[in-house]
Amino acid sequence: MSDMLHIAKRELRTGFRNPWSYSFLVLFCTFSLSLLLLNAQNPVQGYSGTTGSMLNLILYLLPLMTLFLGSFSLTAEKEDGSWQLLSTYPIGTFSFITGKYLGLAAVLLLIVTFGYGLMGLVSGLLGNPIDLLTYLLFLAFSCGLVLLFLSIALWIGSLSRNRWQALTISVSIWFFAVIGWPTLLLSILGLLPYLWIKPLLVVLTFLNPAELVRLFIVIRLGGGSILGPEYYQWVTWVRQPWGSTLFIGICLLWISFSILIVYAIWERGRSRA
């Protein structure tokens, strides 16, 4: 436990010395303030065209930002020889990976909460506050994206030899998970018998954290009716009192499984060293 916390504190210090972190902080704050313009033109409450546009904007920015910072952090350990040095100390690989995840998560969540805090403060001062429930759901949406995509970023950093390779893989995964997902989904499901569509749709949704979090937030905002009959069961369980608890449990399983894969990759490399 002490090793894990030491790595997390080290990552937290390193993260705020990284110019990329401050670049993303400025970018996200600018983005957050731009959401106020949308709110001023059309007050944001529940699910609407404005809310959907805001969700899409967040979906474009946060996963890419998370993939970059997370994967670069691990590839930097390889490139500058820090991991080779740390592996000579009695630090467990699992403590190292978990500490990296916790430290990076703290950096990214601080960036997100600062941006939303600034947005809430400015909107309050201007006398045009965003609906509280909608505001909290947007914050939950952003935090969920960060935590899930960070686990993918660690996987990318584990498999990449350098930052350029991590950059290429990160952009590719971001493109297919966020930009190309609807086209990819339609092309795959269109080739299958009708009875296979619904179960495969569930499986593919669980494999894509961007779609998983987006569906949950859209339903919680009251926009479940736009998803179509294929998602009727999703709308049903998400609206249940235990729906949020179940969703959090799914996200924790997703993150835990990803961290175990990353641990196996690094442990295998450590045993060969």
BABAPA-956631 format. One record per residue: residue in three letters; x, y, z of N, C-alpha, C, CB in turn. Coordinates in steps of 0.1 Angstrom, whole numbers, plus 5000, padded with zeros to 4 digits. Atoms other than C-alpha are relative to their C-alpha. Glycine has a CB too. Layout:
<sites>
ALAXYZXYZXYZXYZ;...
</sites>
This chain:
<sites>
MET500849885000500050005000500950135000499150005012;SER499149894999502850245009500750034987501049995011;ASP499449995013504550174976499150064990500649874995;MET501049955009501350244957499850155002498749925001;LEU500349864997500750574974501350084997499750025015;HIS498849935003504450674969500050024984501249925004;ILE500049985015504050614931498950104996499849864993;ALA501149915003500750794931500450155002498749975008;LYS499649864997502251104948501150044990500650015014;ARG499049965010505251094924499350034987501049884998;GLU500749985013502851074894499350135001499149894997;LEU500749874998500851364908500950124998499350005014;ARG499049895002503951584911500550014986501249975010;THR499650005014505151484877499050054990500549864995;GLY501149955009501751544861499950155000498749945005;PHE500249855000501651904872501350074997499550045014;ARG498949945006505151964860500049984985501349935006;ASN500150035014504151834826499350124993499349874997;PRO500749895008503352124801498749954993500950064990;TRP501250055006500851894785498850025009500149854996;SER501149994990498751904817499450145000500449965014;TYR500549865000498552284817499450044987501250095003;SER500649975013497852294780498649954999500849944988;PHE501450054999494852064785499150075010500149855003;LEU500749924990493852264816499450124993500850035012;VAL500549885007493652584795499049964990501250074994;LEU500950045010491952404767498649965006500549884992;PHE501250044995489352244789499250115007500249895011;CYS500749894994488652564808499450094989501050095008;THR500649935011488152744775498849934994501050024988;PHE501250085004485852464764498850015010500449854998;SER501049994990483952484797499350134999500549985014;LEU500649875001483352854793499250014987501150115000;SER500749995012482252804757498649935002500749934989;LEU501350064997479452574771499050105006500249885009;LEU500949904995478152884789499350084989500850105009;LEU500749935011477453044756498849924995501050024988;LEU501150095004475352744746498850015010500449864999;ASN501049994989473552774780499350134999500649985013;ALA500649875001472953144775499050014988501150114998;GLN500950005011471353084741498849915002500849964987;ASN501150094998469252794752500349935013499949894988;PRO499750064987469152704789500049855000498950055010;VAL499850155000470352354795499349945012501549975001;GLN500750074990468052134814499449874994498850085007;GLY500550135006467351764808500749974987498550004998;TYR499450035013468051614774499350084989499949854997;SER500549925011467751844744501050004989499650145004;GLY499049985010469551934712501250065005499450074988;THR498949934994471752164731500849915009499650135008;THR499350094992472551904757500749894992499049935010;GLY499350105009473351644730501250064994499149954990;SER498849935005475751894714501150015010499650134994;MET499049994989477451954747500749875003499450075012;LEU499450134997477851584754501049964989498849905001;ASN499150045011479351534719501350075001499350024987;LEU498849924998481851814725500949945010499750155002;ILE499250064989482951664758500649864995499149985012;LEU499650135005483151324741501150004990498849924993;TYR498849985009485551454715501350035007499650114989;LEU498849954993487851624739500649915010499750135006;LEU499450074988488251424771500749874997498949985010;PRO499450135002488951074758501450024993499249914991;LEU498749985007491751204735501050065010499850104988;MET499149944990493251414763500549905010499350125007;THR499750104990493151124787501049894993498849935005;LEU499150095007494750884761501450054999499449964987;PHE498749955001497551114755500850015013499950154994;LEU499349994987498451194791500349875006499250095009;GLY499850134994498050834803501149924993498749935000;SER499150085007499950664775501450065000499549984986;PHE498749935000502750924774500749985013499950144997;SER499450024987503250874811500849875001499050015011;LEU499450134999504050504808501149994990499049894997;THR498950015010506150534776501250085005499550054986;ALA498949924994508150804794500949925010499550135006;GLU499350094990509050544821501049914992499049925008;LYS499150095008510550324793501150084994499249934990;GLU499149925007512250604774501150065008499350114992;ASP499049944992514050774802500749905010499450125008;GLY499450104992514950454820499549995015501550025000;SER500550004986512850524852499649865004498950105001;TRP500550134996511250184851501149905002499049944989;GLN498850094998514550004847500650025014501050024989;LEU499549974986515650174879499149965011500350155001;LEU501050044990512450124898499949855002498650064997;SER500250155000512349754889501149935008500049944986;THR498950064992515649704908499750025015501350074997;TYR500549994987513849814940498949915004499650155003;PRO501150094996511449604960498650064999500249945014;ILE501349955003508449764944499249914992500150144994;GLY500850105007505649534933499550074987498849955008;THR500549955013504549574897498550045001500049894989;PHE501449964998500849584908499950145007499249905007;SER500049874993501649874932500450114991501049995012;PHE499649905010503450054904498950044990501249944992;ILE501049975010500650024879498850075007499549874993;THR501149944993497950104904500350145005499549915013;GLY499649864997499850404917500050094989501449995007;LYS500049915012500350534882498550034997500749924988;TYR501449985003496550494876499550115010499249885000;LEU500649914991495650674908500650144999500349955015;GLY499449875002498150954903499550074987501549994999;LEU500549945012497151014867498550045001500249914988;ALA501449974998493450994876499850135008499349885007;ALA500149884992493951264903500350124992501049995012;VAL499749895008495651494878498950034990501349974992;LEU501149975010492951454851498750045007499849874992;LEU501349964993490051474876500150145006499749905011;LEU499849864996491551794890499850104989501450025006;ILE500249915012491651944855498550014997500749944988;VAL501450005003488051844849499250085010499449854999;THR500849934989486651964883500450155000500349945013;PHE499749865001488552294879499350074989501650024998;GLY500749955011487052344845498550025003500149924988;TYR501449994997483552274857499750095012499449865004;GLY500249904989484052474889500050144995501149985010;LEU499949875006485052774868498750034992501250014990;MET501249985007482052724846498850035009499649874991;GLY501149974990479652704876500250135006500149895011;LEU499849874994481253014892499650114991501550015004;VAL500349895009481053224861498550014997500849984987;SER501550005003477453114853499250055012499649854997;GLY500749954988476453194889500150165000500549945012;LEU499849854999478053544887499250074989501550034998;LEU500749945011476353614853498549995002500449934987;GLY501550024997472953514869499349914990499450144999;ASN500650105009472353234844500649865003500450044985;PRO499550134996473152914863499449894992499849985015;ILE500550125007472952574847499249925010501249924995;ASP500850094992470352334861500949915008499049924992;LEU499050074991472052154891500149864996499550025014;LEU500050145004471051804881500749974987498649945000;THR499350015013472151854845501550025002499450094990;TYR498549974997475452004858500749885006500050135009;LEU499450114993476151714881500149884990499249965012;LEU499950115010475351464853501150024990498749984993;PHE498949965009477751644830501349975007499950144995;LEU498750034992480451624857500249855001499950075014;ALA499950144999479751254862500449944986498749945005;PHE499750045014479851204824501550024997499250074990;SER498649975003483251364822501049925009500350155003;CYS499150084991484751184852500049854996499550015015;GLY500150145004483450844839500949984987498649974997;LEU499150015012485150914805501549995004499750114991;VAL498649994996488451004822500449875006500250115010;LEU499650124993488550694845500049884991499049985012;LEU500050125009487650444818501050014989498649994994;PHE499049995010489850584791501450005005499750134991;LEU498650014994492750614815500449865001499950075014;SER499650145000492650234819500549964986498949925005;ILE499550045014492950204781501350074997498950054990;ALA498749935002495750464781501149925006499950145006;LEU498950084993497750244805500349884991499649965014;TRP499850115009497249954781500850044988498649944996;ILE499349955011498450164752501550025003499350124994;GLY498749974996501450284771500849885003500050095012;SER499350134997502349924781500549944987499149915008;LEU499750075013502349804745500950094991498849964993;SER499349915008504050114730501550015004499450144999;ARG498549994997507850144727500450155002500849944989;ASN499749864999507850524725498850094999501150044989;ARG501249915000505650834725499350014987500550145004;TRP500650005013505150834688499149894997501150014989;GLN500850125001503850484688498750015008500849875003;ALA501249974991501550574717499150104994500550045014;LEU500849905006500350874699499249944988500950124994;THR500750065011499450674668498949915005501049924991;ILE501050094995497650404687498850085007500649905010;SER501049924993495850664709499050074991500650115009;VAL500949945009494450854680499249904992500950084989;SER500850105007493350534662498949955009501049884997;ILE501150054991491450404693499050115002500649965013;TRP500949894998489950754699499150014987500750135002;PHE500849985013488850774662498949894999500949994988;PHE501050115002487150424662499050005012500749875000;ALA500950004989485650464697499050125000500850005013;VAL500849884999484250814693499550054986500950115006;ILE500549955012484150934657499449904991501250064992;GLY500450105010483850614636499049905006501149944995;TRP500850114994481750414661498649984994499850045015;PRO501350025006478250474646500149934986499350134998;THR499850065013479550384611500449855001501050084991;LEU499550134998481450084624498949915005501150005010;LEU501150084994478349964644499049964989499450085011;LEU500950035011476049994614500549904990499550134993;SER499550095010478349814591500149865005501450054996;ILE499950134995478849524614498649945002500750005014;LEU501350054998475249484625499149984988499250105010;GLY500750015012473949524590500249874993500350114991;LEU499650135006475649194580499449885008501549994999;LEU500450104991474048994608498549975000500450025014;PRO501450024999470648824612499450085011499749855003;TYR500649914990468149024632500149965014498550024996;LEU499950054986468148794662501350025007499649865000;TRP498749984994471848854667500350145003501049954990;ILE499749854999471649234666500050045015499050084992;LYS500149944986470449304702501149945009498649965005;PRO499050054991472849064721501450054996500149855000;LEU498749955004475849174699500150155003500249984985;LEU500049854997474849544704500450025015498650064997;VAL499750004986475049484742501549985002499249915008;VAL498650044999478449324739500950114995500349874993;LEU499249905005479849594717499950135008499650034985;THR500249884992478449874739500949995013498650025004;PHE499250024989480249724769501550014997499749875007;LEU498649995004483549714749500450144997500249914988;ASN499749865003483350084741499650095012499350044987;PRO500449924989483550294772499450144997501350035008;ALA500649875004482650614753498549984998500650054987;GLU501450035003479350454742499349965013499849894990;LEU500550054988478750294776499650125009501049915008;VAL500349884992478950624795499050094994501350085003;ARG500949915007477150824769498549955001500450014985;LEU501350054999474150594769499450025014500049854997;PHE500449984986473950604807499550145003501049955010;ILE500349864997474050984809498750054992501250094997;VAL501249965008471551024780498749965006500149954986;ILE501250054994469050804797499750075013500249855003;ARG500249934987469550974831499550154997501350015008;LEU500549865003468951314814498649994994500950064989;GLY501350015005465651174801499949994985499250125004;GLY500150015014466551114765500049854995501250074994;GLY500050145003466050734765499249974988499649925011;SER501050035011463250754739500750024987498850095001;ILE499449985013465650864712500949894996500850135000;LEU499150105003467750554714499549884992500549945013;GLY500650115008465350314698499649885008500949964989;PRO500450124992463749984708501149905004499049924992;GLU498950094997467049804708500650035014501150014990;TYR499549964987467949994740499050015011500750134999;TYR501149994990464649944758500449955014498849934995;GLN499550064987466249714784501050095007500649874998;TRP499049904994469049974790499250115007500950064989;VAL500849894994466450244796499349955013498950054990;THR500750064988464650014821500949995012499449864996;TRP499150024988467549924843500750135004501049894997;VAL499349874996469250264842499150085009500550084988;ARG501049924993466050424855499649955014498850024992;GLN500350064987465750184884500850075011500449855000;PRO499349934989466850314919501449945001499349975013;TRP498650074999469850064918500750024986499849865003;GLY499349995013470750164882501350065000499150084990;SER498749934999473450404891501149915007499950135008;THR499050094992475050154916500549894990499349945012;LEU499650115009475049884889500950064990498749944993;PHE499149945010476650124864501450025006499450134995;ILE498749984994479350214888500849875002499850075014;GLY499450134999479949844895500649954987499049905005;ILE499550045013480349784857501250074997498950034989;CYS498949925003482750064854501249965008499850155003;LEU498950054992484849934883500549874995499549995015;LEU499650125006484949594867500850024988498849914997;TRP499349965012486049754834501450045004499250114993;ILE498749944996488849944851500949895006499850115010;SER499250114993489949644873500549904989499249935010;PHE499550095010490149414843501150064991498849954991;SER499049945008492149664823501350015007499550144995;ILE498849994992494549724851500749865002499750055014;LEU499450134999495049344855500749964987498949905003;ILE499350025012495949324818501350074999499150044988;VAL498849925000498449604821501049945010499750155004;TYR499250074990499849434852500749884994499349965013;ALA499550125006500349114833501150034990498949914993;ILE499049965010502149294805501350045006499450114991;TRP498849954993504549474828500749895008499750125009;GLU499450114992505149174850500849904991498949925008;ARG499350095009506048964820501350074995499149974988;GLY498849945004508449224808501150015011499750144995;ARG499149994988509949254843500749875002499350045012;SER499450144998510548874845501049974989499049905000;ARG499150035010512348884812501350095001499450034986;ALA498949914999514649174822501149945008499550135006;
</sites>
